[in-house]
Each structure stands twice: as C-alpha cells, then as structure tokens.
C-alpha cells in the first residue's frame, strides 16, 4: 500500500486540483512519467506533471465517503515512486 501523504475535503459538486510535490524525494532526479489511479466513484477530469509535481483534477464523489487517489511516477533515472492522497466527500 502506498504511503498516504494528505487528506482533503471536497463537496461532490466541486472540481478541484490536487498536487503531489515530489521534489524532496527526487533528490535531483526528475519525473519522466506520472499516472494516477482513482477509486471508483470519483471522476478524474485531467492530470498533468512537471519535472517535480504531479497534478490531478477531481470531481464527483458521494457524501460521507472517503476515496483514495494514488500517484505513480517513474523518474528519468529509472526510479519508481508511489504515494496516495485521501479525499473525503462532504456536504457543504
């Protein structure tokens, strides 16, 4: 299981972006590829990356449920790293 970095709250009608900053763990390496997996029930609207950041835009979800979004990166140096964030869908 991937290390959980943070937990966020969002309403089901919100479309929000979430970022994992990999710079410290990269130690001079850079992101070559980034992929996200999202629990069923959330919608991944888009994803992108820079050399040190992985970004995902999320919408949807069911109130009072928690979802996990997991980011896997492969670096230009050939390393693979995996981290997750949790999203609680709440009534606003």
Secondary structure, 3 states (H helix, E strand, C coil): CCEEEEEEEECCCCCEEEEEECHHHHCCCCEEEEEEEECCCEEEEEEEECCCEEEEEEEECCCCEEEEEEEEEEECCCCEEEEEEEEEECCC
